């Protein structure tokens, strides 16, 4: 490559990397998911009440491929969990 090519492509590369993209408006993977306001005390209490205690969740699989399940359920658990210290 010639020196002229470097002076042409390097600024284009740097400008291309500097573009600010708003993923929420471009249809990101969570575009259909409603945001949760964790500052709302009533909502936080509701989440904590519905969360499953981490001692009750079951791990299935080997040591490198564990999947968490709700008690007596074969479907992977995707909800909130809580733990106390």
C-alpha positions in Angstrom: 0.0 0.0 0.0 1.2 3.4 -0.7 1.4 6.3 1.8 -1.6 7.9 0.1 -3.7 4.9 1.0 -2.7 5.1 4.6 -3.7 8.8 4.8 -7.0 8.0 3.2 -8.1 4.9 5.1 -6.8 5.7 8.6 -9.0 8.9 9.0 -12.0 7.0 7.6 -11.4 4.2 10.1 -11.1 6.6 13.0 -14.2 8.5 12.0 -16.2 5.3 11.5 -15.3 4.2 15.0 -16.3 7.5 16.6 -20.0 7.4 15.5 -22.3 7.3 18.5 -25.0 4.7 18.0 -28.3 4.7 20.0 -29.1 1.0 20.1 -32.5 1.5 21.7 -33.9 3.1 18.6 -32.2 0.7 16.2 -34.1 -2.4 17.5 -31.7 -3.9 19.9 -32.3 -7.3 21.4 -34.2 -5.8 24.3 -36.2 -3.2 22.4 -39.5 -4.8 23.3 -38.6 -5.1 27.0 -40.0 -2.5 29.4 -37.4 -0.8 31.6 -37.7 -1.4 35.3 -37.5 1.6 37.7 -35.7 0.1 40.7 -36.0 3.4 42.5 -39.8 2.7 42.9 -40.0 1.3 46.5 -43.4 -0.5 45.8 -42.0 -2.2 42.7 -38.9 -3.3 44.5 -41.0 -4.9 47.3 -43.1 -6.7 44.7 -39.9 -8.0 43.0 -38.5 -9.2 46.3 -41.7 -10.9 47.2 -41.8 -12.8 43.9 -38.1 -13.7 43.8 -37.1 -17.2 44.7 -34.5 -17.7 47.4 -31.2 -18.8 46.0 -31.1 -21.8 48.4 -34.2 -23.2 46.8 -33.0 -23.0 43.2 -31.5 -26.2 41.7 -28.4 -26.4 39.5 -28.5 -29.0 36.8 -25.6 -30.0 34.6 -21.9 -30.4 35.1 -19.5 -27.9 36.7 -18.8 -26.0 33.5 -22.4 -26.0 32.1 -24.7 -25.4 35.0 -28.3 -24.2 34.4 -30.4 -22.9 37.2 -34.0 -24.3 37.6 -36.8 -23.5 39.9 -37.7 -26.3 42.3 -39.3 -29.3 40.6 -39.2 -27.6 37.2 -37.3 -28.6 34.0 -37.5 -25.2 32.4 -34.4 -22.9 33.1 -35.3 -20.2 35.5 -35.1 -16.6 34.2 -36.7 -14.7 37.0 -35.4 -12.8 40.0 -33.5 -14.6 42.8 -32.7 -13.3 46.3 -30.1 -14.1 48.8 -29.4 -12.9 52.3 -26.1 -12.6 54.1 
